[in-house]
Amino acid sequence: MNVWRRQRNRVWLAAGIAAIMSVAGVAQTTDPAHGVWKLDVAKSKFSPGPAPKEMTLTIEAAGPGRKVSVTGVDGEGKPIGWGYTGNFDSKPNRLTGSNPDAEFVLLKRLSPTTTRTTFKKNNKTTLVNGVSVSADGKTLTVASSGVNGQGKTTKNTYVFTKQ
């Protein structure tokens, strides 16, 4: 009788672990921020300007974190092209491409639909972004504030629509 109970308990334990692992796997692949997002310049606010002429944000799964790439054209007509890959562990991740405001980014997940990205240059925080996805999953908003690479205080709101 004891052997049967131990075997039954092991089966239940294995089933429980498998269920937890499958839920964790689903949670990673269903990040609502994943996808391609286009900037809606008319709904966005930039202080100081000028606003980017166009911007595309691509967010993909990368292990327990995400891979982000940003492309477009800035307000002066210059190309935008930078990105990063990182986990939500608040550790610095080097940016790739050209970003005048930062060399590193730190990621932290605040909720299933909200993250914080902290950008640093020369070991100093430059910009902090609150990134959130709407309940319907169609809008991604980035509330950004800090001091940019030119030393100007900025307070920008980027509104993106899912493509």
SEGU-460938 format. One record per atom (N, C-alpha, C): z, y, x. Coordinates in steps of 0.02 Angstrom, whole numbers, plus 50000, padded with zeros to 5 digits. Example, Ala and Ser with C-alpha at 12.3 -4.5 7.8 and 13.67 -1.06 7.14 Angstrom:
BEGIN
503904971650660
503904977550615
503904983550660
503544988850642
503574994750684
503945000250645
//
This chain:
BEGIN
500004994150041
500005000050000
500005006350043
500405006650097
500435012450141
499775013650176
499435008250196
498785008950228
498285012250180
498295010050118
497835012950068
497975020350059
498615022350056
498795029450047
498575033650107
498685030950166
498475034650227
497725035650227
497345030450210
496615031050207
496405036050155
496725035750096
496565040550042
496715047650065
497285048650098
497465055350122
496975057950174
496745053450217
496245055450267
495595057350234
495395053750183
494785055450146
494845062350114
495415063650082
495535070150050
495555075750102
495865074450159
495905079450212
495195080950239
494805075750251
494115076750275
493705080650224
493785078950160
493405082450107
493615089750104
494265091150112
494515098050111
494245102150168
494245099150228
493985102550286
493235103850278
492865099050253
492145099950241
492025105550191
492425105950139
492345111250088
492475118050119
492995118650159
493155125050191
492585127050239
492345122450277
491805123950325
491165126050288
491015122950232
490405124750196
490475131650165
491065133550141
491175140250115
491115145350171
491395143850229
491335148550285
490605149350305
490215144050305
489505144450321
489125148650271
489285147850208
488945151750156
489125159150163
489755160550178
489975167550186
489585170950242
489455167450297
489085170450352
488365171850334
488055167550295
487345168450281
487215172950222
487735174950186
487625179150127
487885186250137
487895188650199
488095195550212
487605200150175
487855204250129
487405208450089
487035213750130
487245214950192
486895219850234
486275216950267
486205210350267
485625207350299
484985209350262
484475211050301
483825212750272
483525218850306
482995221350276
482645227250301
482785232950253
482975238650282
483185244550243
482785250650265
482535254450218
482155260650232
482585266650213
482595271650256
482975277750243
482655281650186
483075283650138
482865288250085
483095295150106
482645298950139
482825305350167
483065310150113
482765309950054
482955314550000
483675313449977
483925307449979
484605305949957
485115306650013
484875307150075
485315307650133
485495314850148
486035315750186
486265322550205
486405322750280
486185328150311
486255328750384
486535335550402
487085335450439
487385341650463
487605340650535
487305343850584
486725348150575
486085344050572
485555346950551
484905343650549
484585343950618
483965342350622
483535340450566
483605333050550
483415331350489
483435324350467
482875320350500
482985313850509
482435309750534
481855309950485
481245309550512
480655309450468
480595302650433
480785297350470
480795290550442
481245286250485
481535281150453
481965276550489
481995269850452
481955264550491
482025257750464
482585254350501
483025251250462
483605247650488
483505240250471
483525235950522
483465228750511
484115225450533
484425221750487
485065218450502
484975210950491
485135207050543
485045199750541
485695196250561
485755190050542
486325186050563
486265184550638
486835184550672
486865182750742
487535179450754
487565172850743
488195169350749
488695172150699
489305173650722
489805176450676
489725184050667
489215187050698
489115194250693
488435195950665
488145201150693
487485203250669
487075206350726
486415206150715
485935209450759
485645215150719
485645221150748
485405227050714
484865230250757
484315232350724
483805236350759
483625242350715
483545247950749
483395254250716
482755256950745
482265258350702
481625261250724
481445267050678
481005271350702
480785276850660
480555282750701
480595288750669
480395295050699
480935300150685
481195303450737
481725308250726
481445314850698
481885319650686
481695325950656
481225330150698
481195328750763
480745332450808
480095328650822
480005322950788
479395319050796
479415313950852
480005313050883
480075308150938
480245301350909
480005296050942
480145289250917
480885287350924
481125283550875
481795280850876
481715273350888
482095270650934
482065263450948
482665261050987
483145258050952
483745255450985
484045249950941
484535246450969
484855241150931
485435238150969
485715232850940
486275229350970
486375222650935
486735218350968
486975212050940
487715211650955
488115210150903
488835209950914
489205206250860
489825204650875
490275201350828
490765206450801
491105204650746
491585209150714
492275208350746
492315209250811
492935208150848
493185214550883
492885220250867
493075226750896
493005226950973
492575222651000
492445222751072
491785226351084
491715229751141
491105233651154
490485229151164
489945231351134
489295228051141
488795233251165
488425231751218
487945236451246
487355237451199
487155243751191
486565245351152
485945244151194
485405242251161
484755241551194
484315247351171
483795248751208
483345254151189
483645260851209
483455266051172
483665272751189
484045275951131
484695276951141
485115280451093
485485285951131
485335292351117
485645297751156
486395298651142
486645295451090
487345296451070
487825291051096
487565285451121
488025279951138
487715275051188
488175271551222
487995265951266
488245259451238
488805259751200
489125253851172
489295254951099
489365249351062
489585249550993
490115244050983
490615245550943
491145240750925
491095239650850
491115233350828
491045231650758
491695229050729
491845231050668
492425228450632
492245227650559
492365221750531
492245220650459
492875222750421
492785227150372
493335229550331
493395225850265
492825223550239
492795219650177
492135215950177
491995211650128
491355208150127
490745212850125
490835218950100
490265223650093
490335229750137
490855230250178
490975236250218
491155234550290
490845238350336
491005237650406
491095244550438
491405244550496
491475250750535
491145249450602
490725254150623
490435253950689
490665260150727
490945258950786
491185264450828
490755264650890
490435270350901
489985271250958
490335274851014
490195272651076
490515275651135
490005277251189
490145282651224
489735284651282
490215287251335
490125285051396
490575286951451
491305285551433
491435279951401
492105277751382
492435282151329
492065286551297
492345290851244
491995289351178
492385289351124
492095288351058
491655294351041
491045293051020
490585298351000
490525298650924
490315293150893
490215292950821
490565286850791
490815287750730
491105282250693
490725281950627
490475276050611
490085274950550
490445270150503
490485272050441
490685267550388
490055265050355
489935258550355
489325255650328
489505251550267
489205253150210
489375249450149
488755247950108
488775242250075
488225239950032
488475240549960
488035243249917
488215244049846
488325237349812
488655237549755
488805231449717
488175227649698
487625231249683
487005227849664
486595225649724
486815227349785
486475225149846
485825228749862
485685234249827
485045237749837
485095243949880
485715246249893
485815252449932
486315251149987
486155253550047
486605253350104
486735260650124
487365262450129
487545269350146
487925269250212
487735273850256
488075274750320
488375281750321
489035282250320
489385288650327
489575289350400
489275294150434
489355294850506
489665301650523
490165301550568
490455307850591
490675307150663
490705312950696
490915313050766
490555318450804
490475317250869
490135321950913
489545318250944
488935320850934
488335317450958
488235318551033
487695315751060
487545316151131
487415323151156
487265327851111
487165334851131
487815338851125
488365335551109
489005338951103
489115342451036
488685341250987
488745344450922
489145340050874
489585343050836
489955339450785
489475337850729
489475331550708
489005329350655
489385326150598
489105326850539
489345323350480
488725321750438
488505315550445
487875313450413
488005307850364
487605307650312
487615302050264
486905299450259
486795293450282
486145290050279
486155285450218
485655286150175
485595281750117
484955277750125
485035271150127
484465266550137
484355262450074
483725260750061
483565256150006
483295249650035
483495244150003
483285237450027
482555236350012
482205233550060
481485232250052
481355225050032
//
